[in-house]
Amino acid sequence: MKASKAGLEQFLTYRLHVLNKLSERGASERYQAKLGITLPEARLIAAVGAFGPFSVMELARHANLDKSQASRAAEALMRRGLMQRDTSEEDGRLVLVSLTPDGRALYRKVMPIARKWNIDLFASLDDKERDTLARALNKVIEAMQAEL
């Protein structure tokens, strides 16, 4: 992007934040309306359903939530019988969070909503634009990961 006297709305981080907030609002509305769960709860269900049992710290990382958000969402899901705590067979000190049978059934409902929302987010782009955006985001993400 060419240097200019552009305002805040031209900064990549600002624009990504706006996009993230709009995306989260749309996803949240869909999960709430269709399944009666919050976005953090849906992310936990999706992460555990896709990758298996986790500690709360690992779960927070995989669901892209901070530890307190992940912990509150996990507690809410446990109270509703959708998640459970189990002791790790490899390390008896480690507590893992996993899905109950009802949680696995909910996972099968969460993922189609997530896939449809992802399709909707890209609907305004043609195939070439989607490919270009994907490559550009990958490059920026890789550069930032190398920096941090």
Secondary structure, 3 states (H helix, E strand, C coil): CCCCCCCHHHCHHHHHHHHHHHHHHHHHHHHHHHHCCCHHHHHHHHHHHHHCCECHHHHHHHHCCCHHHHHHHHHHHHHCCCEEEEECCCCCCCEEEEECHHHHHHHHHHHHHHHHHHHHHHCCCCHHHHHHHHHHHHHHHHHHHHHC
